[in-house]
């Protein structure tokens, strides 16, 4: 069984491994995008994006394989992710 913790996009860093739609992705190339006019920095914060390396693909998770191969993780403080506590368990 994989152990994970629920974190926001702002807590993620390069090298982290997340689980999403049954797949495991390693994050790389973190980039922060500036907020748009009207965004609330205390609530939303800037948008963060990551390129990914696909580590584990699970067809029954619902994500097409060709999407998983080129997946981009994106979100602000409102988005939450399943961060794997022990990525070596993949």
N, C-alpha and C positions, 0 to 999 in steps of 0.2 A: 504494500500500500504506500502510495506517495503522500508525503506530508507537505503541506503548503500553508502559507499565510496570506491573508488578504491585504494587499497594499494598493496605494494609489499610483498613478503613472509617475508622479513626482518623486516617489520613493525608489523607483527602478533605476538601475545603473548598468553600464556596459558589463557583459559577462553573466548577468542574471539569467535564470532559466524560468520561463513561465509556462503554465499549462493553459491552453485555450482551445475550445472545441475538441478536446481529446488529444490534441497534438502538444508536443513540447518544443519550445522555441528558445534559442539562446539569443540574447539581445546584443546588438553592437551598433556603433555609430550614433550615439545619442545626440539629438539636436533639439534645441529649444527654439520655439517660434514665438515671436512677440505677440502680446495680446492685441485684440482689435479694440477700437474705440467702443466704450460702453461695457467692456468686460470688467467684472469685479475681481480684482487681484486676491482678495481675501477668500472668495468663494471658488472661482474657477482657476485662476492662475494661467500661466502660459501653457501652450500646447507643447507636448514633448513627443518626438517620434523616434523610433528605433528601426533599423534594418534588422533582419533576423536570419538565423541559420536554423533550418528545420532539423531537429534531433530525433523526434519520434512522430510518425504519422499514424493516425488511427482513422480508418475509413468510416467507422460507425459514429464518429464525432460530428459528422455532418459537413465538414469543410472539404471541398474538392481538392484533390492532390495538387493540381496546378496552382491553386490559390496559396496553399500552404508553402509551396516552394519559393514563393516571392512575397510572403506576408510582411506587411509593415504594421508595427504596433504604434498606435497614436492615442493620445488622450490628454486631458488636463487633470486637475485635482479631483474632479467628480468621477472619473473612470477608475475602476478597481480591477485588479488582476490577481490571479493565483500564482504567487511566487513560490517555486519549489524550494523547500528548506534544504534538501540534500539532492542536488542535481545529478550526482553520480548514480542515484537510484533509477535513472532513466534507462 
